[in-house]
């Protein structure tokens, strides 16, 4: 079991498979990209599968989410999914992606054992997409979403970040489109995870702003608190259901008290939180022939030291020293 001093138990493992990405989203990284990790620093496929096996067999992990960077850029992704699906106990598996490569990989990922996907799409306007991501790939994301739904990677969840001056007026249009195509839409408040450290609390589009905008067109009924559990998204029934929309208010309504996550970076570090500034090295233990039990002990000790919360809305908040592309979403 991965328990911390506040009694929270981690059952959800986020695994970053690469720090690389084929987009350059303005809220994540600079246009020229970042200094990528050297190949020897990355965990191998075998090392990733071994750590996930330790997590589910010894430490009580029940769900594994593959992230990046962009996880579809990992050459061995399908094989990793297939091997994790064969573990006992078998964890639930999902993937967070920008969707660009899903059109040609969704069927193979489903066959390998992937359960569902989360796809990032902030706008329905190709020109705005190009401005936000600095790449002209909007149609590829739409095709990837359609392929995921056709392959049965459901529910297909769509993650959207609204930013002032770009797409803050699109919330109702995005929700109408998601309902039409049977996607589950989740809005995420912009978080301070950009490599440029340009995030500012003032002027950001908040959960309150998003809900007010949605209510100009839709009737929203809040989901019962006991249905949310440890999920980060607060959810509302849309026009009485069955469709739902979620809002992840990481900044204005943090949910740290119910957090059940542990994170493994692409270079083998344990992070207890996206916003943590400390890491615990598992790669060194792997490569020095440590036993599974010893690695599990190191992991437990790391999680025992997890802090109470991120405090993003606190003026004293200090931004993490690694961008989102390096630590996984």
C-alpha positions in Angstrom: 0.0 0.0 0.0 1.1 3.5 -0.8 -0.1 5.6 2.1 0.9 9.1 3.2 0.9 10.8 6.6 -2.5 12.3 5.9 -4.1 8.9 5.4 -4.4 9.2 1.6 -3.8 5.9 -0.3 -2.5 6.0 -3.9 -4.2 3.6 -6.2 -3.7 5.5 -9.4 -0.3 5.5 -11.2 0.6 8.1 -13.9 3.5 6.9 -16.1 5.2 9.4 -18.3 6.6 7.4 -21.3 8.5 10.3 -22.9 9.2 14.0 -22.4 8.9 14.6 -26.1 5.9 16.1 -27.9 4.9 16.9 -31.4 3.0 20.1 -30.4 4.3 23.3 -28.9 1.3 24.4 -26.8 1.8 27.9 -25.5 0.8 26.9 -22.0 3.3 24.1 -21.9 6.6 24.8 -23.6 8.4 27.4 -25.7 8.2 27.4 -29.5 11.7 26.1 -29.9 10.9 23.1 -27.7 13.0 21.9 -24.7 16.2 20.1 -24.0 14.9 16.5 -24.3 16.1 13.7 -22.0 19.0 11.7 -23.4 18.0 8.1 -24.4 20.2 6.5 -21.7 18.3 8.5 -19.0 14.9 7.2 -20.1 13.5 4.1 -18.6 13.5 1.1 -21.0 10.3 -0.8 -21.9 11.4 -3.6 -19.6 12.1 -1.2 -16.7 8.7 0.5 -17.1 6.8 -2.8 -17.1 8.8 -4.0 -14.1 8.0 -0.9 -12.1 4.3 -1.1 -13.0 4.3 -4.8 -12.0 5.8 -3.9 -8.6 3.1 -1.1 -8.2 0.1 -3.4 -8.9 1.4 -6.6 -7.3 3.0 -5.2 -4.2 1.8 -1.6 -3.7 -1.9 -1.8 -4.5 -2.1 0.3 -7.7 -5.4 -0.4 -9.5 -5.2 2.1 -12.4 -2.4 3.0 -14.8 -2.5 6.2 -16.9 0.1 6.5 -19.7 1.2 10.1 -20.3 4.1 12.1 -21.8 5.0 14.5 -23.3 3.1 12.7 -26.0 3.0 9.0 -25.2 2.1 8.0 -28.8 5.7 9.0 -29.6 7.0 6.1 -27.5 8.0 3.4 -30.1 7.2 0.5 -27.7 3.9 1.8 -26.5 1.7 -1.0 -27.9 4.0 -3.6 -26.5 4.1 -2.0 -23.1 0.3 -1.9 -23.0 0.1 -5.5 -24.0 2.5 -6.6 -21.3 0.8 -4.5 -18.6 -2.5 -6.0 -19.6 -1.0 -9.5 -18.8 -0.1 -8.5 -15.2 -1.9 -10.1 -12.3 -3.8 -8.3 -10.9 -4.6 -6.5 -14.2 -4.8 -2.7 -13.7 -7.3 -0.5 -15.6 -5.3 1.3 -18.3 -5.9 4.7 -20.0 -3.8 7.1 -22.1 -3.6 10.9 -22.2 -2.7 12.1 -25.6 -2.9 15.0 -28.0 -4.7 12.6 -30.4 -2.5 13.3 -33.4 -1.3 9.7 -33.8 -4.6 8.0 -32.7 -5.9 7.6 -36.2 -3.4 4.9 -36.9 -2.9 3.4 -33.5 -6.3 3.3 -31.8 -7.2 -0.2 -33.0 -3.8 -1.7 -32.1 -4.0 -0.1 -28.6 -7.4 -1.5 -28.0 -6.3 -4.9 -29.1 -3.3 -4.7 -26.8 -5.6 -4.1 -23.8 -5.9 -0.3 -23.4 -9.3 0.6 -21.9 -9.9 4.2 -22.8 -8.3 7.5 -23.8 -8.2 11.2 -22.8 -7.6 13.5 -25.7 -6.5 17.1 -25.4 -8.5 19.5 -27.6 -8.8 23.2 -26.6 -10.7 24.6 -29.6 -13.0 23.7 -32.5 -11.4 26.4 -34.7 -8.4 25.2 -36.8 -6.9 28.7 -36.8 -7.0 29.0 -33.0 -5.6 25.5 -32.7 -2.7 26.5 -34.9 -2.1 29.6 -32.8 -2.3 27.7 -29.5 -0.2 24.7 -30.5 2.0 26.3 -33.1 1.2 23.3 -35.4 -1.5 22.9 -38.1 -2.8 19.5 -36.9 -6.4 20.1 -35.9 -7.9 17.7 -38.5 -5.6 15.0 -37.2 -6.9 15.3 -33.7 -10.5 15.1 -34.9 -9.6 12.0 -36.9 -7.9 10.5 -33.8 -10.9 11.1 -31.7 -13.2 9.4 -34.2 -10.7 6.4 -34.4 -10.7 6.1 -30.6 -14.5 6.0 -30.5 -14.7 3.5 -33.3 -12.1 1.2 -31.7 -14.1 1.1 -28.4 -11.7 3.1 -26.3 -14.6 4.5 -24.4 -15.7 6.7 -22.8 -13.6 9.0 -24.9 -12.8 12.0 -22.7 -11.8 15.4 -24.2 -9.7 17.7 -22.1 -9.9 21.5 -22.9 -8.0 24.4 -21.4 -9.6 27.8 -21.9 -7.2 30.8 -22.2 -8.0 34.5 -22.3 -7.7 36.1 -25.7 -7.7 32.7 -27.5 -10.7 30.4 -26.8 -12.4 31.6 -23.6 -15.7 32.0 -25.5 -15.8 28.4 -26.8 -17.1 26.6 -23.7 -20.7 26.2 -24.9 -19.7 25.3 -28.5 -17.2 22.7 -27.2 -19.9 21.1 -25.0 -22.5 21.0 -27.8 -20.0 19.3 -30.1 -19.0 16.8 -27.4 -22.6 15.9 -26.7 -23.2 15.5 -30.4 -20.3 13.1 -30.8 -20.7 11.3 -27.5 -17.5 12.5 -26.0 -17.2 13.3 -22.3 -15.8 16.9 -22.1 -13.7 18.1 -19.2 -12.5 21.7 -18.8 -9.2 22.1 -16.9 -8.1 25.4 -15.3 -4.8 26.5 -16.8 -2.1 25.4 -14.3 1.4 26.8 -13.7 3.3 24.0 -15.6 4.8 26.0 -18.5 8.5 25.9 -19.1 8.6 29.7 -19.6 7.1 30.3 -16.1 4.7 32.8 -17.7 1.6 31.6 -15.9 -0.3 34.3 -13.9 -3.2 33.8 -11.6 -4.8 37.1 -12.7 -7.0 36.9 -15.8 -7.1 33.1 -16.0 -10.4 31.5 -17.0 -11.7 30.0 -13.8 -14.1 27.1 -13.1 -16.7 29.8 -12.2 -16.2 31.5 -15.5 -16.6 28.2 -17.4 -19.8 27.2 -15.6 -21.3 30.7 -16.1 -20.6 30.5 -19.8 -22.0 26.9 -20.1 -25.2 27.9 -18.3 -26.0 30.5 -21.0 -27.0 27.5 -23.2 -27.3 24.4 -21.0 -29.1 23.3 -17.8 -26.4 21.8 -15.5 -27.2 19.6 -12.5 -24.4 18.9 -10.2 -23.4 15.3 -9.6 -23.8 14.0 -6.1 -20.6 14.3 -4.0 -20.4 10.6 -3.3 -20.3 9.9 -7.0 -17.1 11.9 -7.4 -14.9 9.9 -5.1 -11.2 10.8 -5.6 -11.8 12.0 -9.2 -10.3 15.4 -9.9 -13.3 16.6 -12.0 -16.5 18.0 -10.5 -19.2 16.8 -12.9 -22.6 18.1 -14.0 -25.5 16.4 -15.9 -26.2 18.3 -19.1 -29.8 19.1 -19.7 -30.9 16.2 -17.4 -28.4 13.7 -18.8 -27.2 11.2 -19.8 -24.3 13.4 -21.0 -22.0 14.9 -18.4 -19.4 17.7 -18.4 -16.6 18.0 -15.9 -14.5 20.9 -14.6 -11.1 20.3 -13.0 -10.5 23.4 -10.8 -6.9 22.7 -9.8 -6.3 26.4 -9.0 -9.5 27.8 -7.5 -10.9 24.6 -5.9 -8.0 22.2 -5.3 -8.8 18.6 -4.5 -5.6 17.6 -2.8 -7.3 16.1 0.2 -8.8 13.3 -1.9 -5.7 12.7 -4.1 -5.0 9.1 -4.9 -2.1 9.4 -7.4 1.5 8.6 -7.6 3.6 9.6 -10.6 6.6 8.0 -12.4 8.6 10.3 -14.7 10.1 9.2 -18.0 13.5 9.1 -16.4 12.4 6.9 -13.5 11.7 9.4 -10.7 8.7 9.2 -8.3 6.8 12.4 -7.9 4.1 12.6 -5.2 2.4 15.5 -7.0 2.5 17.4 -10.3 3.6 20.4 -8.3 6.2 18.7 -6.1 9.8 20.0 -6.2 11.3 16.8 -4.8 11.7 13.5 -6.6 12.8 10.0 -5.5 15.0 8.0 -7.9 13.9 4.5 -8.8 16.0 4.2 -11.9 19.2 4.0 -9.9 17.7 1.2 -7.8 16.6 -0.7 -10.9 20.0 -0.4 -12.5 21.8 -1.5 -9.3 19.9 -4.8 -9.2 17.7 -3.9 -6.3 15.0 -6.4 -5.5 11.3 -5.8 -6.1 10.8 -5.5 -2.3 13.6 -2.9 -2.0 12.1 -0.8 -4.8 8.7 -1.1 -3.2 10.2 0.1 0.1 11.8 3.2 -1.6 8.5 4.0 -3.3 6.5 3.7 0.0 8.9 6.0 1.8 8.6 8.6 -1.0 4.8 8.5 -0.8 4.9 8.7 3.0 6.5 12.1 2.7 3.8 13.5 0.4 2.8 17.1 1.3 -0.8 18.1 2.2 -1.5 20.0 -1.0 -0.3 22.2 -3.8 -1.7 25.6 -2.6 -1.9 27.0 -6.2 -4.1 29.9 -5.1 -1.7 30.9 -2.3 0.6 33.8 -3.1 3.5 31.9 -1.7 3.1 29.1 -4.2 6.4 28.1 -5.9 6.1 26.8 -9.5 7.6 23.3 -10.0 11.1 23.2 -11.6 10.2 20.8 -14.4 7.6 21.5 -17.1 4.5 19.3 -17.6 6.1 17.6 -20.7 8.8 16.1 -18.4 6.6 14.9 -15.6 3.3 13.8 -17.2 -0.2 15.2 -17.0 
